[in-house]
């Protein structure tokens, strides 16, 4: 049976709670594989695993229980290796990387920040900041609404101004939050958000980070900010031990 990997810890990590279970129906017992100074928290992988709510929660619970006792490098849901030997082989091959990550991520959590425009508010802001747009709107008004070409030109100019504002606001938000984070990881751009970024934050400095987010909200009311966290630092661990490093697919198999 293949092996499901929840996360990686130091071999010296405190023992897991007795009777812990993970994904599967019925839930599979969680166990620990060791290699050198590292350990992997694993279970047998159920056949046909899908991201159902039950299994997603089980994955999160294993990481939460493990992380409560010390640093764990979290793998994203669905990280499956061929067998136990593959996991221990990868732990050995990537030992330096994982040990460095354990040290770097100790005591830190992830906050994901997504940003978008409040449509009506950003239109008002764009108009207020752009004299040419205001002039064109006024000219069209005086002309009884303007011709088709006038309206088309106005629409194109507004769209371009909003697009430029998206890039400007995304850069500003990231620049304001970066100084209160230990590291930054950009998320996928094709998400419908003008900014999708994860910040690595020392756990004891989370209050200051959230205060900085709130200040951005106050200063930029035309922006919608959504914050998800604290999370295990998924975005700051790569790759996961699903395949040996010699396998060409290994680079795509881990947590991102």
C-alpha positions in Angstrom: 0.0 0.0 0.0 1.2 3.5 -0.8 2.1 6.0 2.0 0.4 9.2 2.8 2.7 12.0 4.1 1.3 14.7 6.5 4.5 16.4 7.4 8.2 16.3 8.4 9.7 16.9 11.8 13.0 16.5 13.5 13.6 13.0 14.8 13.7 14.5 18.3 10.2 15.8 18.0 8.0 14.7 20.9 5.9 11.5 20.4 2.5 11.9 18.8 -0.6 11.4 20.8 -1.5 7.7 21.2 -4.1 6.4 18.9 -3.9 9.3 16.4 -5.7 8.6 13.1 -5.6 10.3 9.7 -7.2 10.1 6.3 -9.3 7.2 5.1 -12.6 5.5 6.0 -12.1 4.0 8.5 -9.3 6.4 9.4 -5.9 4.9 9.1 -3.5 5.0 12.1 -0.8 7.6 12.0 2.8 6.5 12.4 6.3 7.9 12.2 9.1 7.0 9.8 12.7 8.1 10.6 15.8 8.7 8.6 18.9 10.3 10.2 17.9 13.4 12.0 14.4 13.6 10.4 11.1 12.0 10.8 8.0 11.8 8.6 4.4 11.7 10.0 2.6 9.2 7.7 -0.2 6.7 7.4 -1.3 4.2 4.8 -2.9 6.0 1.9 -6.5 5.0 1.1 -7.4 4.1 -2.5 -9.1 6.7 -4.5 -8.3 9.5 -2.1 -10.3 12.7 -2.9 -10.4 16.1 -1.1 -13.5 15.3 0.8 -14.3 17.4 3.9 -13.7 14.4 6.3 -10.2 13.7 4.9 -9.3 17.4 4.6 -10.1 17.9 8.3 -8.2 14.7 9.2 -5.1 16.0 7.4 -5.4 19.4 9.2 -5.9 17.7 12.6 -2.8 15.6 12.3 -0.8 18.7 11.5 -2.3 20.6 14.3 -1.6 17.9 16.8 1.9 17.5 15.6 2.6 21.2 15.4 1.4 21.7 18.9 4.5 19.9 20.2 7.0 21.5 17.9 7.9 22.6 14.4 6.5 20.5 11.5 6.9 21.1 7.8 3.4 20.6 6.5 2.6 18.8 3.3 -0.4 19.8 1.3 -3.3 17.4 1.2 -2.8 14.5 -1.1 1.0 14.0 -0.8 1.3 10.3 -1.5 4.5 8.3 -1.9 4.9 4.8 -3.4 5.8 3.2 -0.1 7.6 3.8 3.2 11.0 3.2 1.7 10.5 6.0 -0.8 9.7 8.4 2.0 12.8 7.5 4.0 14.9 7.6 0.9 13.7 11.2 0.1 14.3 12.2 3.7 17.9 11.1 3.4 18.4 12.8 0.0 16.9 16.1 1.0 18.1 16.1 4.6 20.0 19.4 4.4 17.0 21.2 2.9 14.4 19.9 5.4 16.7 20.6 8.4 17.2 24.1 7.1 13.5 24.6 6.7 12.7 23.2 10.2 15.1 25.8 11.6 13.8 28.6 9.5 10.1 27.9 10.2 10.3 27.1 13.9 7.9 29.4 15.7 6.4 30.8 12.6 3.0 30.7 10.9 1.5 31.6 7.5 -1.0 34.3 6.7 -2.5 34.3 3.2 -3.7 37.8 2.1 -5.9 38.2 -0.9 -6.7 41.7 -2.2 -9.3 43.0 -4.7 -11.0 46.2 -5.6 -14.4 47.4 -4.3 -15.7 48.1 -7.8 -17.7 51.3 -7.1 -15.1 52.7 -4.7 -12.2 52.2 -7.1 -14.1 53.8 -10.0 -14.6 56.9 -7.8 -10.9 56.9 -6.9 -9.8 56.5 -10.5 -12.0 59.4 -11.6 -10.8 61.6 -8.8 -7.2 61.0 -9.7 -7.4 61.3 -13.4 -8.1 64.8 -14.9 -8.4 63.5 -18.5 -11.1 61.1 -17.5 -13.1 63.7 -15.7 -12.8 66.1 -18.6 -14.0 63.4 -21.1 -17.0 62.6 -18.8 -17.9 66.2 -18.7 -17.5 66.7 -22.4 -19.8 63.7 -23.0 -22.3 65.0 -20.6 -22.5 68.4 -22.4 -22.9 66.5 -25.7 -25.9 64.7 -24.4 -24.0 61.6 -23.5 -21.6 61.6 -26.4 -21.3 59.6 -29.6 -20.8 55.8 -29.7 -17.1 56.4 -30.3 -16.9 58.8 -27.4 -18.5 56.3 -25.0 -16.2 53.5 -26.3 -13.1 55.7 -25.8 -14.3 56.6 -22.3 -14.9 52.9 -21.4 -11.4 51.9 -22.7 -9.8 54.7 -20.7 -11.6 53.7 -17.5 -10.7 50.1 -18.0 -7.0 50.9 -18.5 -7.0 53.2 -15.5 -8.5 50.5 -13.3 -6.0 48.0 -14.6 -3.1 50.3 -13.8 -4.6 50.9 -10.3 -4.7 47.1 -9.8 -1.0 46.8 -10.3 -0.3 49.9 -8.2 -2.4 48.8 -5.3 -1.0 45.2 -5.4 2.5 46.5 -5.2 1.7 48.9 -2.4 -0.1 46.4 -0.2 2.8 43.9 -0.5 5.3 46.6 0.2 3.5 47.7 3.3 3.2 44.1 4.7 6.6 42.7 3.8 8.5 44.6 6.6 6.4 42.9 9.3 6.9 39.4 7.9 9.9 37.1 7.8 9.3 35.9 4.3 6.9 36.2 1.4 5.5 33.7 -1.1 3.4 34.7 -4.1 0.4 32.6 -4.8 -1.2 31.7 -8.2 -2.0 34.8 -10.2 -5.0 33.3 -12.0 -7.2 33.5 -9.0 -9.5 36.5 -9.7 -7.6 38.6 -7.1 -5.3 41.4 -7.9 -2.9 40.1 -5.1 -2.6 36.7 -3.6 0.4 36.4 -1.3 1.4 34.4 1.7 3.4 35.9 4.5 5.6 34.0 7.0 5.1 35.6 10.4 6.7 34.8 13.8 3.9 33.5 15.9 4.6 36.0 18.7 4.5 38.9 16.2 1.2 38.0 14.6 -0.7 40.8 16.4 1.6 43.4 14.7 1.1 41.8 11.3 -2.7 41.9 11.6 -2.5 45.5 12.8 -0.6 46.4 9.7 -3.3 44.7 7.6 -6.0 46.6 9.4 -4.1 49.9 8.8 -4.1 49.1 5.0 -7.9 48.6 5.2 -8.3 52.0 6.9 -6.0 53.8 4.5 -7.3 52.2 1.3 -11.1 51.8 1.7 -11.4 51.0 -2.0 -9.6 47.7 -1.4 -11.1 44.4 -0.1 -8.6 42.4 2.0 -9.2 38.8 3.0 -6.8 37.3 5.5 -6.6 33.5 6.2 -4.5 32.4 9.1 -2.7 31.5 11.2 -1.9 28.5 9.0 0.9 25.9 8.9 3.5 27.4 6.6 2.5 25.4 3.5 3.8 28.0 1.1 7.3 27.9 2.5 8.0 24.2 2.2 9.1 22.4 -1.0 9.2 19.8 -2.3 7.3 17.0 -0.4 8.6 13.5 -0.2 6.4 11.9 -2.7 9.1 10.7 -5.1 12.9 10.4 -4.9 14.9 13.3 -6.1 16.1 11.3 -9.1 12.6 11.0 -10.4 11.8 13.9 -12.9 8.4 14.3 -11.5 9.7 15.0 -8.0 9.8 18.8 -8.4 6.0 18.9 -9.0 5.1 16.5 -6.2 5.5 18.6 -3.0 3.8 21.3 -1.1 3.9 24.7 -2.8 
